[in-house]
Amino acid sequence: MNMKGYLIRRGIMAIVTILATVIFTWALLEYSPESPANYIFAQISPSALAGQRAEQIYASLEQYLQTLKPHGNPIIEALSYLWNFLHGNMGVSIIYEEPVTKLIANALPWTLFIVVTSVVISFIIGVRIGEKMGYKRGTKTDSILTMTFITIRSIPVYILGTIFLFFLGYILGIFPTGGAYSVNVTPGFNLPFVISVLRHAVLPITTLTLINLAGWALHMRANTIYTLGEDYVNFAETRGVMDKIIESKYVGRNSMLPLYTSLIITLGFSFGGSIFVEEIFSYPGVGLLLYNSVMNNDYPVEMGILVIIVFAVVIGMLLADLTYSLLDPRVKVGE
């Protein structure tokens, strides 16, 4: 298949994936038994209901909020939503009463800062450690590191985050326990603000980095061991090629190639943030926004974040397919 035909086919697949996801999610929200009325009604103080029938107020509120839910043909409504999304209109949040675009735009930079930073750091370190583990397979060092990374990998991210928050935040008081920056600093490009942002980001970034690093290291170790058994590596060793060249050009590069697509997809999912980490550290990113919208059944915000994640992942996979041949000349785009 030629390059043009491949791009057309991949483009169609990307569009179909996005449309199917939006329509399916829209249908789920259409028939969802939950309602934002439950949350809003709980915020009304008992004194506000004095002398009035609570059932009537709830019924009136429920009737109003039902008008905010999608109705009619789910496919037409989903296509209409997608059309508005492409024009920068994702509706208005039911709970926050602000445009969804504004809410996501305010939260997205914080999410990309901690998630992308942790992914990049963990990938670079994890790949290097995993490669060394593969070369030293069977040794005591390899066994200790393997068991350590398996243990870290098995710990839920919210447990690890809670441990860091409790000891480094509350007990020792080394790092802040929540927020993106201190309320005592003025937001802007100034040193106190930058320092405050970095201090508040240390614990979330460390938590995500450790979890991701363990995964990258274990995958790289397995790929390295597999690559060391390839014929071209044995042939290079037989010809007397220097070990450093074999390690970097023959083994390291080819072992890392299978992780490239995973890295791109992970970066795509970064747009959705890390719900547990952002909720634990009260970090004002997309993950915390999504958590609050799910808990409060804020349909417009849920849909907006979902569509952005789908767009990011689909585009990321498309870019991975198109750029993979640059890393591996043996692979041609469209084959």
Helices and strands as residue ranges (DSSP letters): H 3-30, H 37-42, G 46-49, H 54-66, H 74-86, H 100-135, H 140-154, H 157-164, I 165-171, H 191-228, H 231-238, H 243-245, I 246-252, H 253-269, G 270-272, H 275-280, H 286-295, H 299-327
